[in-house]
Amino acid sequence: MMAPMAGISTHVLDTAAGVPAAGMRVWLEVRSHDHWDPVGEGVTDGDGRLGSLVPGDLAEGTYRIRFDTGAYFASRGERGFYPEITVVFEITEPDQHHHVPLLLSPFGYSTYRGS
């Protein structure tokens, strides 16, 4: 069995509607001293997945994924409490794959280190 490629991916599920959060804009940034530098961006597919947010090699560091939940809910004719969700995490093993799922509803969310 092949080992997964190193990188960062995400999967967003709208738990209130019971569907994948398709069409959500997502940004990945890395901390550089006192500011954040863009690394990658994309839009979730029909299954709510974004397979790779890192266009090149992954490095150790502190990263954040920003999810445009406000635009997602607006596209569904809904209002949510969180217009943007930001998940900050640390990469200490850049040769490993890092999967950061988001379970979402208009008034709450949860995330974890996936596989």
PEPE-V393952 format. One record per pair of residues at least 6 apart in sequence whose C-alpha atoms are under 8 Angstrom apart, sorted by the first residue. I is the first residue (numbers start at 1). GAP is how many residues later the second one is. If there is no record, write none. Layout:
# PEPE-V393952
i = (I I)
gap = (GAP GAP)
This chain:
# PEPE-V393952
i = (4 4 5 5 6 6 6 6 6 6 7 7 7 7 7 7 7 7 7 7 8 8 8 8 8 8 8 8 9 9 9 9 9 9 9 9 9 10 10 10 10 10 10 10 10 11 11 11 11 11 11 11 11 11 12 12 12 12 12 12 12 12 12 12 13 13 13 13 13 13 13 14 14 14 14 14 15 15 15 16 16 16 17 20 20 20 21 21 21 21 21 22 22 22 22 22 22 22 23 23 23 23 23 23 24 24 24 24 24 24 24 24 25 25 25 25 25 25 25 26 26 26 26 26 26 26 26 27 27 27 27 27 27 27 27 27 28 28 28 28 28 28 28 28 28 28 29 29 29 29 29 29 29 29 30 30 30 30 30 30 30 30 31 31 31 31 31 39 39 39 40 40 40 41 42 42 43 44 58 58 59 59 60 60 60 60 60 61 61 61 62 62 62 62 63 63 63 63 64 64 64 64 65 65 65 66 66 66 66 67 67 67 68 68 68 69 69 69 69 69 70 70 70 70 70 71 73 73 73 78 79 80 80 80 81 81 81 82 82 82 97 98 98 98 99 99 99 100 100 100 100 101 101 101 101 102 102 102 102 103 103 103 104)
gap = (92 93 91 92 52 88 89 90 91 92 45 46 47 50 51 87 88 89 90 91 43 44 45 46 89 90 91 92 40 41 42 43 44 89 90 91 92 39 40 41 42 89 90 91 92 33 36 37 38 39 88 89 90 91 8 9 10 32 36 37 89 90 91 92 6 7 8 35 89 90 91 6 7 89 90 91 88 89 90 88 89 90 88 26 27 28 23 25 26 27 51 21 22 23 24 25 26 27 20 21 22 23 25 49 19 20 24 43 44 45 47 48 16 17 18 19 42 43 47 15 16 17 18 39 40 41 42 11 12 13 14 15 26 38 39 40 10 11 12 13 25 26 35 36 37 38 7 8 9 10 11 34 35 36 6 7 8 9 31 32 33 34 6 30 31 32 33 14 15 16 13 14 15 12 8 11 7 6 36 37 32 35 30 31 32 33 34 29 30 31 26 27 28 29 25 26 27 28 22 23 24 25 21 22 23 18 19 20 21 17 18 19 15 16 17 11 13 14 15 16 9 10 12 13 14 12 6 7 33 28 27 25 26 27 25 26 27 24 25 26 18 15 16 17 14 15 16 11 12 13 14 10 11 12 13 7 8 9 10 6 7 8 6)
